[in-house]
């Protein structure tokens, strides 16, 4: 995993995903990331899909004004959010909450990788994201 920290944008997959925001003016990229997790169902969830979905959840939390942390890795997302002040629909927020629950599930490669490293810090960052998303 190309990760250097436990935050949602502290990995290559999420940063690559975020560059796709340059190509959209709506929430289609966010919806797509959540859809990819939903398509997996109860099967084993690939880490890159999970990283993309967490990045999408960060976009939604930030659109609600719940930025949490800001750093060099979130700058492109924060700029996009500022330029696209849309209100996420409630159904999309429910899907994001479900995606986080799915990522924390036993059949999640990302969760497994973090459990092998420092799972507590990662779980804490995901819990913070969930609070910001739902708050």
Order of alpha helices (4+ residues) and beta strands (2+ residues): alpha-alpha-alpha-alpha-alpha-alpha-alpha
